[in-house]
């Protein structure tokens, strides 16, 4: 799954499983040589993609969730 797919799953159900998948993805990024700046750029792009159709309140909540997700990634 892509980063955006995993993030969207987390927005939907806030499940630990999505955070676990995020940690696996993070390991893969590190193995591929991506640094923090690239991971943050991927994260920002995924947030934009996954929140584009949300209403204002949902977007605000998703922003908080996205931050938690990013912290788990890092």
C-alpha positions in Angstrom: 0.0 0.0 0.0 1.0 3.5 -0.5 1.7 6.0 2.2 -1.5 7.9 1.3 -3.6 4.6 1.5 -2.2 3.8 5.0 -2.8 7.4 6.1 -6.4 7.3 4.8 -7.0 4.1 6.7 -5.7 5.8 9.8 -8.0 8.8 9.3 -11.0 6.4 8.9 -10.5 4.1 11.9 -7.4 5.4 13.9 -6.4 1.8 14.3 -3.1 0.7 15.8 -2.7 -1.6 12.7 -2.3 1.5 10.5 0.4 2.9 12.8 2.1 -0.5 12.6 2.0 -0.4 8.8 3.4 3.1 9.0 6.3 1.9 11.0 7.0 -0.8 8.4 6.8 1.7 5.7 9.2 4.0 7.6 11.7 1.1 7.8 11.4 0.7 4.0 12.0 4.4 3.4 15.1 4.3 5.6 16.4 1.2 3.8 15.8 3.1 0.5 17.9 5.9 1.8 15.2 8.5 2.2 16.0 11.2 4.8 13.6 13.1 7.1 13.0 15.8 4.5 11.9 13.4 1.9 9.7 11.5 4.4 8.1 14.8 5.5 7.5 15.8 1.8 5.8 12.4 1.1 3.7 12.9 4.3 2.6 16.4 3.2 1.7 15.2 -0.2 -0.3 12.3 1.3 -2.1 14.6 3.7 -3.1 16.8 0.8 -4.4 13.9 -1.2 -6.3 12.2 1.6 -7.9 15.4 3.0 -8.9 17.0 -0.3 -12.5 15.9 -0.2 -13.1 16.4 3.5 -15.2 19.1 5.1 -13.5 21.8 7.2 -14.1 20.0 10.6 -13.0 16.7 9.2 -9.9 18.3 7.8 -9.0 19.9 11.1 -9.3 16.5 12.9 -7.4 14.8 10.1 -4.6 17.4 10.6 -4.2 16.3 14.2 -4.3 12.7 13.3 -1.7 13.3 10.5 0.7 14.8 13.0 0.3 11.7 15.2 0.9 9.5 12.2 4.0 11.4 11.2 5.4 11.1 14.7 4.9 7.4 14.5 6.7 7.3 11.2 9.7 9.2 12.5 
